[in-house]
Amino acid sequence: MKDLGELKFFLGIEFSRSQEGIVMCQRKYALELVSELGLAGAKPTATPLEFNYKITSIEFDKQVSDVRSTVDKELEDKGGYQGLVSHMEATQRVVRYIKTAPGLGLFMLAKVSKSLTAYCDSDWGACVESRRSVTCYAVKFGEAMISWK
């Protein structure tokens, strides 16, 4: 084992230290993603998804008799889709959102805090396909986010 010095870059994550704490971001990865998807000239967006945007599967769309005005088409080139693992139109909007501030990241405070805080939210019947509740949560240890869904 050898000392490689102060941590600056590891597994695609950039680290910056100061007296207040450590900032972790993926600026390089975010800019590469924008470039690879051909969205460098695209207009940025202020929010990652449209309000009340519902995502469904192709199988669900085939079963529903009411065809929406924007029907998802199967992609011929699945490489971009598989790289993003989501609906292409929705993920392109997320990438355009990331484009607005690719250097944003996580800030870990240097001060020690041992408080554990959890937040939970539920949207009853929000899943279009199953009509089940969609529940999200966030868990923080001190000021650092340690888990979310």
PEPE-V700788 format. One record per pair of residues at least 6 apart in sequence whose ideal C-beta (glycine too) atoms are under 7 Angstrom apart, sorted by the first residue. I is the first residue (numbers start at 1). J is the second residue. Records with the same first field share a line. If there is no record, write none. Layout:
I=J  J
//
This chain:
7=15
8=15
12=26  29
13=24  26
14=25  27  28
15=22  24
16=23
19=110
20=109  110
21=107  108  109  110
22=108
23=105  107
24=105  106
25=103  104  105
26=105
27=102  103
30=98  102
31=102
33=95
34=40  95  98  99
37=80  92  95
39=92  95  96  99
42=96
43=96
44=96  99  100
45=93  96  97
47=97
48=93  94  97
49=90  93
53=90
54=128
55=87  90
56=128  129
57=129
58=72  74
60=129
61=71  72
72=87
75=81  88
80=88
81=88
84=91
106=145
108=144
109=142  143
113=142  143
114=142
115=142
116=141
117=140
118=137  139
119=137  138
120=135  137
121=136
122=133  135
123=133  134
124=133
125=131  133
126=133  134
127=134
136=149
137=148  149
138=145  148
139=146  147
140=146
//
